[in-house]
Amino acid sequence: MAAAPSGPKELPRRRSASQICPPPRRPRTLAEVQPGSENERLGVARDSMVQNPLIAKAELGKPRRSCYTLPGYDFAYGLYLHGADGGVPEAIGHWHSMKPRPPSPREMPRNYIAMNRGALKAGYVTAREYNLYRQLKDIRCNEDNESRFKRAPPKVPPDMTYGILARPSTPFFDLLQHRYKEVWMEQQRAVAMAQQVGKKKLQKRKVYETRTTLLRKQQPPVKLDSLWHMPHFQKVGPHLSTFPDRDAHKKAFSVYHSEIPVRCGPLAQGIYTAA
């Protein structure tokens, strides 16, 4: 036998927001700690048992309660604005026009230039006389003098357009043809050419002479003055010779005589000169 058809399936019941996110638990009251209750406490029930978080005991299997007193369930948190403009119906029904307010009188600043001029014409020259004159004749500036645009309005051309200029269009053809790369390469070539020209100019400058260049030039003849000797020592030869032989002696003195024009010092044994 075929089974009898069952009734329509019940759809799963959806939970409400209050079930998914239940409201916070209310603070504990003294009635919940009285004898016979779930949270019974021994001794006298005091307010500190439900107000002091250090004394309040946690309940088994339940979240911890707050020890601060909260208003009732009918309390609305936040700032409540009492609307007196009628709301949306009043705004749709008619246009609420604002009445113009009369301009408040503004005290103009004191005109010290006019007061100083008047005091000088009256013959006052000291600071005390100036202060007394200002107290007697308090002259204020005019509104026309205060307005900069009234005195000298800005000169604007008749065809001037106010606002920000539009951004120029992107040159796509230059981007596709690598025009910017070619311009950069030309600039780099121009910079390289300028550097080469500068190096050539530096090479054409005066070259400082060295010892070799000075010795290669024609040396002026140097007149050697013989040293003065006493007559009875003129025919006496030297008793000490530091050279190994006569040829080394001649070679050393020949080099010394050749460098006399380009060396400093009375004995021509100093540094080389540039002249």
Summary of the structure (lengths in Angstrom):
residues: 275
radius of gyration: 56.8
end to end distance: 137.4
largest distance: 169.1
contacts: 372
relative contact order: 0.04
helix: 37%
strand: 1%
